[in-house]
Amino acid sequence: MTSNKIENSPTAKINALSDSFKQVLKRGQQYVDLLDQLAQTDDAEELLAAAEKLAEQDLHNAFVDFPQHYQAADYCMLFMGRLLEMHNVTSVTVDENGRHEFVATVGSLEDAIFKFVVSNNGEAAFTEQTQQQPIFYMNLKQRLFQFNNRALVNYFIVYALKKHSDLELRDAIKPLIEFANELADDLNFTINLGILNTANDQRFKLQKPDLQLTVIDRLFVKTGETDYMLMNLPHNSGAELLLDQGIKFDLSFDPDDYSQEWAFQVKDPGEQVSFFDILLHYTMVRQWYLADRDALAVRSERLIIADDEDAAADRPAATSSAESEAPAAAADAELAEAVDNEPADDETADQEKHDEDD
């Protein structure tokens, strides 16, 4: 009997089917164990390990069809939901839609549905579905988290502010910041809060190296009808806007730095106010910024992985690359409409809202 006949014999076929079932059953048990771990563990490292392995599971088999199971994007959403749950954050609701995809709603933004979109390199983008804005990026394997400055402005400042109050949007962004901080504290993720960073020494560099001073002149004109004061900085290096509650909003460059790159900076006594907060709460600044957004767009220092073949066992080092915050073409119409339809400055109302916040 030839080798080919042996391989095609009934016995060989039955053995192949038996081996395949054994592999499937073993894989199925591993899958169930990981699901239990994802659902039941209170240890962040175990939670991350389960989500990572589930996202990489391949349940396809030529002989056996597995029952309904989820995709990598769903495990990312379940991981996020469980980590927030472990920290008693209840303002993000994770649910399953009619297509058996896990989606989230955030705070009072009941009209907004968010889901993860996972790329081939494992990067998961937390994406609002109506406007298709990726609010943040997350990579579980590489332990990186990055807010998308452009999407934050496009969705919250240009679009959602027409339907929700600034206080509602501030409350909606809070659990996302909490999630980022939990990743950093519990799992040693490298995170980039972008324009949500509240540190006084944080400088938000502009994408374009040069800035026409007429852009600052237009802010001077706007402050003329308010109680706020815009002051020139020493050495003609920019301007500083004095807002309420000791908040200072700068647009400047370092005269001692050869590159003289322009950047925004927000300084407040409690280090609780971000550049995003300034755009959200102060109508005057928001109108000025959106009207000249092409010139004032903030650079995103996008986290990437540095190649290092000698550090195979170690966590890869995070570096950054510049990415413009300037509006995508799809958002241009929304941007123009937002600028045109902004109500006239009502700084008194803005100030009352901000006083209520702090």
DRENTI-430737 format. One record per residue (C-alpha): residue number from 1; residue in three letters; x negated, z negated, y. Coordinates in steps of 0.05 Angstrom, whole numbers, plus 5000, padded with zeros to 4 digits. Each point is the difference from the previous one (the first is absolute). Layout:
<rozas>
+-----+------+------+------+------+
| seq | type |    x |    z |    y |
+-----+------+------+------+------+
| NUM |  Ala |    X |    Z |    Y |
...
+-----+------+------+------+------+
</rozas>
This chain:
<rozas>
+-----+------+------+------+------+
| seq | type |    x |    z |    y |
+-----+------+------+------+------+
|   1 |  Met | 5000 | 5000 | 5000 |
|   2 |  Thr | 4971 | 5019 | 5067 |
|   3 |  Ser | 4991 | 4953 | 5058 |
|   4 |  Asn | 5053 | 5039 | 5039 |
|   5 |  Lys | 5052 | 4991 | 4945 |
|   6 |  Ile | 4986 | 4925 | 4997 |
|   7 |  Glu | 5011 | 4994 | 5075 |
|   8 |  Asn | 5066 | 5037 | 4996 |
|   9 |  Ser | 5025 | 4965 | 4938 |
|  10 |  Pro | 5064 | 4958 | 5003 |
|  11 |  Thr | 4958 | 4937 | 4991 |
|  12 |  Ala | 4955 | 5017 | 5059 |
|  13 |  Lys | 5061 | 5015 | 5043 |
|  14 |  Ile | 5033 | 4933 | 4982 |
|  15 |  Asn | 4935 | 4962 | 5013 |
|  16 |  Ala | 4993 | 5034 | 5068 |
|  17 |  Leu | 5071 | 4981 | 5018 |
|  18 |  Ser | 4988 | 4929 | 4976 |
|  19 |  Asp | 4936 | 4993 | 5040 |
|  20 |  Ser | 5035 | 5028 | 5062 |
|  21 |  Phe | 5056 | 4948 | 4994 |
|  22 |  Lys | 4949 | 4944 | 4991 |
|  23 |  Gln | 4965 | 5023 | 5064 |
|  24 |  Val | 5066 | 5005 | 5037 |
|  25 |  Leu | 5023 | 4931 | 4977 |
|  26 |  Lys | 4933 | 4970 | 5020 |
|  27 |  Arg | 5003 | 5034 | 5068 |
|  28 |  Gly | 5073 | 4979 | 5007 |
|  29 |  Gln | 4983 | 4927 | 4987 |
|  30 |  Gln | 4943 | 5004 | 5051 |
|  31 |  Tyr | 5050 | 5030 | 5049 |
|  32 |  Val | 5051 | 4944 | 4989 |
|  33 |  Asp | 4945 | 4947 | 5007 |
|  34 |  Leu | 4979 | 5030 | 5067 |
|  35 |  Leu | 5072 | 5002 | 5024 |
|  36 |  Asp | 5008 | 4927 | 4982 |
|  37 |  Gln | 4936 | 4984 | 5036 |
|  38 |  Leu | 5022 | 5038 | 5062 |
|  39 |  Ala | 5067 | 4964 | 5000 |
|  40 |  Gln | 4979 | 4929 | 4982 |
|  41 |  Thr | 4930 | 4984 | 5023 |
|  42 |  Asp | 4987 | 4958 | 5061 |
|  43 |  Asp | 4927 | 5018 | 5002 |
|  44 |  Ala | 4982 | 5055 | 5050 |
|  45 |  Glu | 4942 | 5027 | 4959 |
|  46 |  Glu | 5043 | 5006 | 4938 |
|  47 |  Leu | 5055 | 5033 | 5042 |
|  48 |  Leu | 4951 | 5052 | 5026 |
|  49 |  Ala | 4971 | 5013 | 4931 |
|  50 |  Ala | 5069 | 5012 | 4971 |
|  51 |  Ala | 5020 | 5048 | 5056 |
|  52 |  Glu | 4934 | 5038 | 4994 |
|  53 |  Lys | 5006 | 5009 | 4925 |
|  54 |  Leu | 5073 | 5019 | 5002 |
|  55 |  Ala | 4986 | 5052 | 5053 |
|  56 |  Glu | 4949 | 5031 | 4953 |
|  57 |  Gln | 5043 | 4997 | 4937 |
|  58 |  Asp | 5013 | 5066 | 4965 |
|  59 |  Leu | 5061 | 4992 | 4955 |
|  60 |  His | 5008 | 5073 | 4980 |
|  61 |  Asn | 4998 | 5013 | 4925 |
|  62 |  Ala | 5014 | 5063 | 4960 |
|  63 |  Phe | 5042 | 4963 | 4948 |
|  64 |  Val | 5034 | 4944 | 5039 |
|  65 |  Asp | 5039 | 4999 | 5065 |
|  66 |  Phe | 4994 | 4934 | 5036 |
|  67 |  Pro | 5063 | 4972 | 5034 |
|  68 |  Gln | 5005 | 5002 | 5077 |
|  69 |  His | 4935 | 4977 | 5032 |
|  70 |  Tyr | 4973 | 5001 | 5070 |
|  71 |  Gln | 4946 | 5037 | 5038 |
|  72 |  Ala | 4937 | 4976 | 5037 |
|  73 |  Ala | 5038 | 4997 | 5066 |
|  74 |  Asp | 5051 | 4953 | 4969 |
|  75 |  Tyr | 4947 | 4951 | 4975 |
|  76 |  Cys | 4969 | 4999 | 5070 |
|  77 |  Met | 5068 | 4981 | 5029 |
|  78 |  Leu | 5012 | 4947 | 4947 |
|  79 |  Phe | 4930 | 4972 | 5012 |
|  80 |  Met | 5015 | 4996 | 5075 |
|  81 |  Gly | 5067 | 4967 | 4987 |
|  82 |  Arg | 4972 | 4949 | 4952 |
|  83 |  Leu | 4941 | 4981 | 5045 |
|  84 |  Leu | 5047 | 4989 | 5059 |
|  85 |  Glu | 5047 | 4961 | 4954 |
|  86 |  Met | 4942 | 4955 | 4979 |
|  87 |  His | 4990 | 4984 | 5074 |
|  88 |  Asn | 5074 | 4988 | 5013 |
|  89 |  Val | 5006 | 5061 | 5045 |
|  90 |  Thr | 5073 | 5022 | 4993 |
|  91 |  Ser | 5008 | 5052 | 5055 |
|  92 |  Val | 4977 | 5058 | 4956 |
|  93 |  Thr | 5052 | 5020 | 4948 |
|  94 |  Val | 4978 | 5042 | 4940 |
|  95 |  Asp | 5054 | 5036 | 4961 |
|  96 |  Glu | 5009 | 5058 | 4952 |
|  97 |  Asn | 5035 | 5063 | 5025 |
|  98 |  Gly | 5043 | 5049 | 4962 |
|  99 |  Arg | 4938 | 5041 | 4979 |
| 100 |  His | 4969 | 4938 | 4968 |
| 101 |  Glu | 4948 | 4993 | 5055 |
| 102 |  Phe | 4983 | 4934 | 5032 |
| 103 |  Val | 5010 | 5000 | 5075 |
| 104 |  Ala | 4998 | 4947 | 5055 |
| 105 |  Thr | 5038 | 4981 | 5062 |
| 106 |  Val | 4967 | 4957 | 5053 |
| 107 |  Gly | 5034 | 4948 | 5043 |
| 108 |  Ser | 5059 | 5024 | 5040 |
| 109 |  Leu | 4979 | 5074 | 4992 |
| 110 |  Glu | 5055 | 5012 | 4949 |
| 111 |  Asp | 5003 | 5074 | 5018 |
| 112 |  Ala | 4926 | 5009 | 4981 |
| 113 |  Ile | 4979 | 5011 | 4928 |
| 114 |  Phe | 4926 | 4993 | 4981 |
| 115 |  Lys | 4967 | 5023 | 4936 |
| 116 |  Phe | 4928 | 5009 | 4977 |
| 117 |  Val | 4972 | 5070 | 4993 |
| 118 |  Val | 4938 | 5000 | 4956 |
| 119 |  Ser | 4946 | 5053 | 5006 |
| 120 |  Asn | 4953 | 5024 | 4946 |
| 121 |  Asn | 4945 | 4953 | 5022 |
| 122 |  Gly | 5045 | 4939 | 4991 |
| 123 |  Glu | 5015 | 4989 | 5073 |
| 124 |  Ala | 5072 | 4976 | 5010 |
| 125 |  Ala | 5033 | 5014 | 5067 |
| 126 |  Phe | 5058 | 4954 | 5019 |
| 127 |  Thr | 5044 | 5055 | 5030 |
| 128 |  Glu | 5065 | 4998 | 5040 |
| 129 |  Gln | 5045 | 5053 | 4970 |
| 130 |  Thr | 5039 | 5026 | 5059 |
| 131 |  Gln | 4941 | 5016 | 5045 |
| 132 |  Gln | 4949 | 5005 | 4943 |
| 133 |  Gln | 4952 | 4953 | 5036 |
| 134 |  Pro | 4947 | 4965 | 4956 |
| 135 |  Ile | 4998 | 4931 | 5032 |
| 136 |  Phe | 4941 | 4976 | 4960 |
| 137 |  Tyr | 4954 | 5021 | 4943 |
| 138 |  Met | 4980 | 4957 | 4941 |
| 139 |  Asn | 4952 | 5010 | 4943 |
| 140 |  Leu | 5006 | 4948 | 4945 |
| 141 |  Lys | 4938 | 5020 | 4961 |
| 142 |  Gln | 4954 | 5002 | 5061 |
| 143 |  Arg | 5035 | 4941 | 5034 |
| 144 |  Leu | 5011 | 5034 | 5066 |
| 145 |  Phe | 5057 | 4995 | 5050 |
| 146 |  Gln | 5007 | 5039 | 5064 |
| 147 |  Phe | 5056 | 5005 | 5052 |
| 148 |  Asn | 5012 | 5070 | 5027 |
| 149 |  Asn | 4998 | 4997 | 5077 |
| 150 |  Arg | 5033 | 5067 | 5009 |
| 151 |  Ala | 5058 | 4983 | 4953 |
| 152 |  Leu | 5010 | 4932 | 5033 |
| 153 |  Val | 5010 | 5033 | 5067 |
| 154 |  Asn | 5040 | 5060 | 4974 |
| 155 |  Tyr | 5049 | 4957 | 4961 |
| 156 |  Phe | 5007 | 4934 | 5036 |
| 157 |  Ile | 4985 | 5019 | 5073 |
| 158 |  Val | 5026 | 5072 | 5004 |
| 159 |  Tyr | 5056 | 4999 | 4949 |
| 160 |  Ala | 5026 | 4931 | 4979 |
| 161 |  Leu | 4999 | 4970 | 5070 |
| 162 |  Lys | 5058 | 5046 | 5018 |
| 163 |  Lys | 5043 | 4965 | 4947 |
| 164 |  His | 4972 | 4929 | 4998 |
| 165 |  Ser | 4977 | 4948 | 5049 |
| 166 |  Asp | 4927 | 4983 | 5010 |
| 167 |  Leu | 5013 | 4932 | 4968 |
| 168 |  Glu | 5030 | 5031 | 4938 |
| 169 |  Leu | 4940 | 5046 | 4993 |
| 170 |  Arg | 4951 | 4944 | 5011 |
| 171 |  Asp | 5034 | 4960 | 4944 |
| 172 |  Ala | 4999 | 5061 | 4955 |
| 173 |  Ile | 4925 | 5009 | 5008 |
| 174 |  Lys | 4984 | 4927 | 4986 |
| 175 |  Pro | 5008 | 5000 | 4924 |
| 176 |  Leu | 4956 | 5063 | 4995 |
| 177 |  Ile | 4945 | 4963 | 5038 |
| 178 |  Glu | 5011 | 4940 | 4955 |
| 179 |  Phe | 4993 | 5045 | 4939 |
| 180 |  Ala | 4933 | 5026 | 5026 |
| 181 |  Asn | 4975 | 4930 | 5013 |
| 182 |  Glu | 5022 | 4977 | 4931 |
| 183 |  Leu | 4960 | 5057 | 4969 |
| 184 |  Ala | 4939 | 4978 | 5039 |
| 185 |  Asp | 5008 | 4925 | 4987 |
| 186 |  Asp | 5022 | 5003 | 4927 |
| 187 |  Leu | 4965 | 5062 | 4974 |
| 188 |  Asn | 4942 | 5011 | 5047 |
| 189 |  Phe | 5026 | 5068 | 5024 |
| 190 |  Thr | 4966 | 5034 | 5058 |
| 191 |  Ile | 5055 | 5009 | 5051 |
| 192 |  Asn | 5006 | 5037 | 5066 |
| 193 |  Leu | 5059 | 4978 | 5043 |
| 194 |  Gly | 4987 | 5056 | 5050 |
| 195 |  Ile | 5041 | 4992 | 5064 |
| 196 |  Leu | 5034 | 4938 | 4970 |
| 197 |  Asn | 4935 | 4961 | 5006 |
| 198 |  Thr | 5008 | 4942 | 5049 |
| 199 |  Ala | 4926 | 4979 | 5007 |
| 200 |  Asn | 4979 | 4999 | 5074 |
| 201 |  Asp | 4934 | 5033 | 4984 |
| 202 |  Gln | 5033 | 5059 | 4964 |
| 203 |  Arg | 4990 | 5066 | 5037 |
| 204 |  Phe | 5045 | 5059 | 4983 |
| 205 |  Lys | 4958 | 5061 | 5014 |
| 206 |  Leu | 5032 | 5064 | 5024 |
| 207 |  Gln | 4995 | 5062 | 4957 |
| 208 |  Lys | 4975 | 5043 | 5057 |
| 209 |  Pro | 4933 | 4980 | 5030 |
| 210 |  Asp | 5018 | 5017 | 5071 |
| 211 |  Leu | 5058 | 4975 | 5042 |
| 212 |  Gln | 5024 | 5031 | 5065 |
| 213 |  Leu | 5006 | 4944 | 5052 |
| 214 |  Thr | 5066 | 5030 | 5023 |
| 215 |  Val | 5030 | 4970 | 4937 |
| 216 |  Ile | 4983 | 4930 | 5026 |
| 217 |  Asp | 5024 | 5020 | 5069 |
| 218 |  Arg | 5069 | 5013 | 4970 |
| 219 |  Leu | 5001 | 4928 | 4974 |
| 220 |  Phe | 4982 | 4976 | 5070 |
| 221 |  Val | 5060 | 5036 | 5027 |
| 222 |  Lys | 5046 | 4970 | 4947 |
| 223 |  Thr | 4977 | 4929 | 5015 |
| 224 |  Gly | 5017 | 5008 | 5074 |
| 225 |  Glu | 5074 | 4986 | 4985 |
| 226 |  Thr | 4987 | 4938 | 4957 |
| 227 |  Asp | 4971 | 4930 | 5007 |
| 228 |  Tyr | 4941 | 5020 | 4955 |
| 229 |  Met | 4932 | 5013 | 5030 |
| 230 |  Leu | 4950 | 5054 | 4979 |
| 231 |  Met | 4929 | 4986 | 5020 |
| 232 |  Asn | 4937 | 5042 | 4998 |
| 233 |  Leu | 4946 | 4973 | 4955 |
| 234 |  Pro | 4927 | 4992 | 5023 |
| 235 |  His | 4956 | 5062 | 5001 |
| 236 |  Asn | 5062 | 5044 | 5001 |
| 237 |  Ser | 5003 | 4991 | 4925 |
| 238 |  Gly | 5075 | 5000 | 4995 |
| 239 |  Ala | 5061 | 4959 | 5019 |
| 240 |  Glu | 5033 | 4935 | 4979 |
| 241 |  Leu | 5075 | 4988 | 5002 |
| 242 |  Leu | 5020 | 4928 | 5011 |
| 243 |  Leu | 5065 | 4986 | 4963 |
| 244 |  Asp | 5041 | 4937 | 4992 |
| 245 |  Gln | 4978 | 4938 | 4961 |
| 246 |  Gly | 4927 | 5012 | 5013 |
| 247 |  Ile | 4998 | 5066 | 4961 |
| 248 |  Lys | 4948 | 5051 | 5023 |
| 249 |  Phe | 5003 | 5073 | 4979 |
| 250 |  Asp | 4936 | 5040 | 5011 |
| 251 |  Leu | 4982 | 5073 | 4996 |
| 252 |  Ser | 4926 | 5005 | 5010 |
| 253 |  Phe | 4931 | 5019 | 4975 |
| 254 |  Asp | 4937 | 4958 | 4993 |
| 255 |  Pro | 4954 | 5021 | 5058 |
| 256 |  Asp | 4940 | 4975 | 4960 |
| 257 |  Asp | 5018 | 5044 | 4940 |
| 258 |  Tyr | 4969 | 5069 | 5002 |
| 259 |  Ser | 5061 | 5032 | 4967 |
| 260 |  Gln | 5048 | 4969 | 5051 |
| 261 |  Glu | 5059 | 5008 | 4953 |
| 262 |  Trp | 5067 | 4982 | 5030 |
| 263 |  Ala | 5041 | 4947 | 4964 |
| 264 |  Phe | 5061 | 4955 | 5008 |
| 265 |  Gln | 4993 | 4925 | 4995 |
| 266 |  Val | 5053 | 4946 | 5001 |
| 267 |  Lys | 4980 | 4928 | 5019 |
| 268 |  Asp | 5048 | 4941 | 4998 |
| 269 |  Pro | 4989 | 4925 | 4997 |
| 270 |  Gly | 5027 | 4992 | 4930 |
| 271 |  Glu | 4974 | 5065 | 4970 |
| 272 |  Gln | 5070 | 5016 | 4976 |
| 273 |  Val | 5013 | 5066 | 5037 |
| 274 |  Ser | 4979 | 5067 | 4973 |
| 275 |  Phe | 4996 | 5069 | 5031 |
| 276 |  Phe | 5063 | 5017 | 4959 |
| 277 |  Asp | 5035 | 4940 | 5032 |
| 278 |  Ile | 4983 | 5026 | 5070 |
| 279 |  Leu | 5031 | 5068 | 4984 |
| 280 |  Leu | 5060 | 4966 | 4968 |
| 281 |  His | 5017 | 4949 | 5054 |
| 282 |  Tyr | 4979 | 5031 | 5066 |
| 283 |  Thr | 5041 | 5060 | 5020 |
| 284 |  Met | 4954 | 5020 | 5057 |
| 285 |  Val | 4938 | 5003 | 4956 |
| 286 |  Arg | 5038 | 5035 | 4944 |
| 287 |  Gln | 5026 | 5055 | 5046 |
| 288 |  Trp | 4931 | 5011 | 5030 |
| 289 |  Tyr | 4967 | 5002 | 4932 |
| 290 |  Leu | 5049 | 5048 | 4967 |
| 291 |  Ala | 4999 | 5047 | 5060 |
| 292 |  Asp | 4924 | 5007 | 4993 |
| 293 |  Arg | 4994 | 4986 | 4926 |
| 294 |  Asp | 4957 | 5061 | 4987 |
| 295 |  Ala | 4947 | 4970 | 5046 |
| 296 |  Leu | 5011 | 4927 | 4981 |
| 297 |  Ala | 5007 | 5007 | 4924 |
| 298 |  Val | 4964 | 4944 | 4963 |
| 299 |  Arg | 4950 | 5016 | 4946 |
| 300 |  Ser | 5014 | 4974 | 4930 |
| 301 |  Glu | 4938 | 4974 | 4965 |
| 302 |  Arg | 5023 | 5023 | 4931 |
| 303 |  Leu | 4970 | 4959 | 4943 |
| 304 |  Ile | 4965 | 5042 | 4947 |
| 305 |  Ile | 4955 | 4984 | 4941 |
| 306 |  Ala | 4926 | 5009 | 5007 |
| 307 |  Asp | 4968 | 5032 | 4939 |
| 308 |  Asp | 4952 | 4952 | 4967 |
| 309 |  Glu | 4982 | 5017 | 4928 |
| 310 |  Asp | 4956 | 4938 | 4995 |
| 311 |  Ala | 5058 | 4953 | 5012 |
| 312 |  Ala | 5044 | 5021 | 4941 |
| 313 |  Ala | 5019 | 4928 | 4983 |
| 314 |  Asp | 5012 | 4979 | 5071 |
| 315 |  Arg | 5058 | 5013 | 5046 |
| 316 |  Pro | 4986 | 5064 | 5041 |
| 317 |  Ala | 4979 | 4992 | 5072 |
| 318 |  Ala | 5050 | 5018 | 5053 |
| 319 |  Thr | 4980 | 5044 | 5058 |
| 320 |  Ser | 5043 | 5035 | 5051 |
| 321 |  Ser | 5013 | 5069 | 5027 |
| 322 |  Ala | 5036 | 5019 | 5064 |
| 323 |  Glu | 5071 | 5025 | 4997 |
| 324 |  Ser | 5041 | 5016 | 5061 |
| 325 |  Glu | 5062 | 4961 | 5018 |
| 326 |  Ala | 5025 | 5061 | 5037 |
| 327 |  Pro | 5070 | 5021 | 4980 |
| 328 |  Ala | 5009 | 5047 | 4942 |
| 329 |  Ala | 5033 | 5067 | 5016 |
| 330 |  Ala | 5064 | 4978 | 4965 |
| 331 |  Ala | 5006 | 4941 | 5047 |
| 332 |  Asp | 4989 | 5039 | 5065 |
| 333 |  Ala | 5074 | 5013 | 5012 |
| 334 |  Glu | 5017 | 4927 | 4988 |
| 335 |  Leu | 4944 | 4980 | 5048 |
| 336 |  Ala | 5024 | 5045 | 5055 |
| 337 |  Glu | 5071 | 4975 | 4992 |
| 338 |  Ala | 4977 | 4928 | 5001 |
| 339 |  Val | 4962 | 5009 | 5065 |
| 340 |  Asp | 5056 | 5039 | 5033 |
| 341 |  Asn | 5054 | 4951 | 4978 |
| 342 |  Glu | 4964 | 4935 | 5014 |
| 343 |  Pro | 5041 | 4957 | 5047 |
| 344 |  Ala | 4974 | 4985 | 5069 |
| 345 |  Asp | 4951 | 4943 | 5002 |
| 346 |  Asp | 5034 | 4933 | 4992 |
| 347 |  Glu | 4941 | 4953 | 5001 |
| 348 |  Thr | 5044 | 4939 | 5011 |
| 349 |  Ala | 5036 | 5013 | 4935 |
| 350 |  Asp | 4934 | 5014 | 4966 |
| 351 |  Gln | 4971 | 4935 | 5026 |
| 352 |  Glu | 5061 | 4961 | 4977 |
| 353 |  Lys | 4993 | 5030 | 4930 |
| 354 |  His | 4926 | 4983 | 4998 |
| 355 |  Asp | 5012 | 4929 | 5025 |
| 356 |  Glu | 5051 | 4992 | 4944 |
| 357 |  Asp | 4948 | 5025 | 4949 |
| 358 |  Asp | 4945 | 4952 | 5020 |
+-----+------+------+------+------+
</rozas>
